[in-house]
């Protein structure tokens, strides 16, 4: 459901095999769904596709994902959308201390938006040195050390990122 304002994105990570059913409502107004790894089983991406059959799902595997997920999803995903170059991977570090595995990818060909998961820490920060936006949606699953489960929603319009929302899904302990 593209809008004149751009493409609305629902971004999640670190589901670890479980989807909060409220994500369906929160991501319903989105045009695309992105998963930044640690899916925890293809049943998670199958459920996302059943909730949003007409919306593209872009996903990468994380360090807990099995061989079946690795046959379906890549470790690194690069693409262009609504005038912005995007790079998604699971383990990425954070500005300016990026993970050694992605540091060269970012320096050699910086995207406008770099998305990763893994840390379970929700963080959005502009990296002046690489002239790119960094996004980590935190974790929305029940496993991990995070206290509050989070996802992000935002819009990409003509190479700009707008209308960013952090959606808190509640306590991990009460999920």
C-alpha positions as CSV (number, residue, x, y, z in Angstrom):
1,X,0.0,0.0,0.0
2,X,2.3,2.7,-1.3
3,X,1.4,6.2,-0.3
4,X,2.3,9.5,-1.8
5,X,4.4,10.1,1.3
6,X,6.7,7.2,0.5
7,X,7.2,3.6,1.6
8,X,6.2,2.8,5.2
9,X,8.4,0.1,6.8
10,X,7.8,-2.2,9.7
11,X,11.2,-3.3,11.2
12,X,11.7,-6.1,13.7
13,X,14.5,-8.3,14.9
14,X,15.4,-11.0,17.3
15,X,12.0,-12.8,17.4
16,X,13.8,-16.0,18.5
17,X,11.0,-18.2,17.3
18,X,8.0,-16.1,18.7
19,X,5.9,-13.3,17.2
20,X,3.8,-11.1,19.5
21,X,0.3,-11.1,17.8
22,X,0.1,-7.3,18.3
23,X,2.8,-6.8,15.7
24,X,0.2,-7.6,13.1
25,X,-1.8,-4.5,14.1
26,X,1.2,-2.3,14.4
27,X,2.6,-3.3,11.0
28,X,-0.8,-3.4,9.2
29,X,-0.3,0.2,7.9
30,X,3.2,-0.6,6.6
31,X,4.1,-1.3,2.9
32,X,7.0,-3.7,3.7
33,X,8.2,-5.8,6.6
34,X,11.9,-6.1,7.3
35,X,13.4,-8.7,9.8
36,X,17.0,-8.1,10.9
37,X,17.8,-11.6,11.9
38,X,17.6,-14.2,14.7
39,X,14.3,-15.3,13.2
40,X,14.3,-18.5,15.2
41,X,12.5,-20.7,12.7
42,X,10.8,-20.4,9.3
43,X,7.4,-20.6,11.1
44,X,8.0,-17.0,12.1
45,X,8.5,-15.7,8.5
46,X,5.7,-18.0,7.3
47,X,3.4,-16.3,9.9
48,X,4.5,-12.8,8.9
49,X,3.7,-13.7,5.2
50,X,0.3,-15.1,6.3
51,X,-0.4,-11.8,8.1
52,X,0.8,-9.6,5.2
53,X,0.4,-11.7,2.0
54,X,0.6,-8.6,-0.2
55,X,3.6,-7.0,1.4
56,X,7.2,-7.7,0.6
57,X,9.1,-9.4,3.4
58,X,12.9,-8.7,3.5
59,X,14.9,-10.7,6.0
60,X,18.4,-11.8,6.9
61,X,19.5,-14.7,9.1
62,X,21.1,-14.2,12.4
63,X,23.5,-16.2,14.5
64,X,20.8,-18.5,16.1
65,X,19.1,-19.3,12.7
66,X,19.3,-22.9,11.4
67,X,20.3,-24.3,8.0
68,X,16.7,-24.2,6.7
69,X,16.6,-20.4,7.3
70,X,20.0,-20.0,5.8
71,X,18.8,-21.6,2.6
72,X,16.0,-19.1,2.3
73,X,17.5,-15.8,3.6
74,X,20.9,-14.3,3.1
75,X,23.3,-13.0,5.8
76,X,23.6,-9.6,4.1
77,X,20.9,-7.8,2.1
78,X,21.5,-4.7,-0.1
79,X,18.8,-3.0,-2.1
80,X,17.5,0.4,-3.1
81,X,14.0,1.6,-2.1
82,X,12.3,5.0,-2.5
83,X,15.6,6.7,-3.4
84,X,17.7,5.2,-0.5
85,X,20.3,2.5,-0.6
86,X,19.8,0.0,2.3
87,X,22.1,-2.6,3.9
88,X,20.7,-5.1,6.4
89,X,22.6,-7.7,8.4
90,X,22.2,-9.2,11.8
91,X,25.4,-8.6,13.6
92,X,26.6,-5.0,12.9
93,X,27.8,-3.3,16.0
94,X,26.9,0.3,16.4
95,X,28.4,3.7,15.5
96,X,31.3,4.2,15.5
97,X,32.3,0.7,16.7
98,X,30.9,-1.5,13.9
99,X,31.5,-5.2,13.8
100,X,34.6,-6.2,12.0
101,X,32.5,-8.3,9.6
102,X,30.6,-5.3,8.2
103,X,33.1,-2.4,8.8
104,X,34.6,-2.8,5.3
105,X,31.2,-3.1,3.6
106,X,30.1,0.1,5.2
107,X,33.3,2.0,4.4
108,X,33.7,0.8,0.9
109,X,30.1,1.4,-0.2
110,X,28.1,3.2,2.6
111,X,24.3,2.9,2.3
112,X,22.0,5.7,3.3
113,X,20.5,3.3,5.9
114,X,22.2,0.5,7.8
115,X,20.0,-1.9,9.7
116,X,21.1,-4.6,12.1
117,X,19.8,-6.5,15.2
118,X,21.6,-8.8,17.6
119,X,22.3,-6.4,20.5
120,X,18.7,-6.4,21.7
121,X,19.2,-2.6,22.2
122,X,16.8,-0.3,20.3
123,X,19.0,2.5,18.8
124,X,18.6,4.9,15.9
125,X,21.6,7.2,15.3
126,X,23.0,9.2,12.4
127,X,26.6,8.3,11.7
128,X,28.2,11.6,10.5
129,X,31.5,9.9,9.5
130,X,29.7,7.6,7.0
131,X,26.8,9.9,6.3
132,X,24.2,7.2,7.0
133,X,21.4,6.4,9.4
134,X,21.9,3.5,11.7
135,X,18.8,1.5,12.9
136,X,18.5,-1.4,15.3
137,X,14.9,-2.1,16.3
138,X,15.9,-3.9,19.5
139,X,14.4,-7.3,20.2
140,X,10.7,-8.3,20.0
141,X,11.0,-11.9,21.1
142,X,10.8,-13.5,24.6
143,X,14.4,-14.7,24.8
144,X,17.4,-12.5,25.6
145,X,18.4,-10.0,28.2
146,X,16.3,-7.0,27.0
147,X,13.6,-5.7,29.4
148,X,11.2,-4.2,26.9
149,X,10.3,-5.7,23.5
150,X,10.5,-3.1,20.7
151,X,9.9,-2.7,16.9
152,X,10.3,0.3,14.6
153,X,8.1,1.9,12.0
154,X,9.3,4.6,9.6
155,X,8.8,6.0,6.2
156,X,11.3,6.3,3.3
157,X,10.5,9.2,1.1
158,X,12.8,10.5,-1.7
159,X,15.9,9.4,0.0
160,X,14.8,10.7,3.4
161,X,13.7,8.8,6.5
162,X,10.7,10.2,8.3
163,X,7.9,9.5,10.8
164,X,10.1,7.2,12.9
165,X,8.2,5.4,15.7
166,X,9.5,3.1,18.4
167,X,6.7,0.7,19.3
168,X,7.0,-0.8,22.8
169,X,5.3,-4.2,23.0
170,X,5.7,-4.6,26.8
171,X,8.0,-6.4,29.1
172,X,9.9,-9.4,27.9
173,X,9.2,-11.2,31.2
174,X,5.5,-10.9,30.7
175,X,5.3,-12.0,27.1
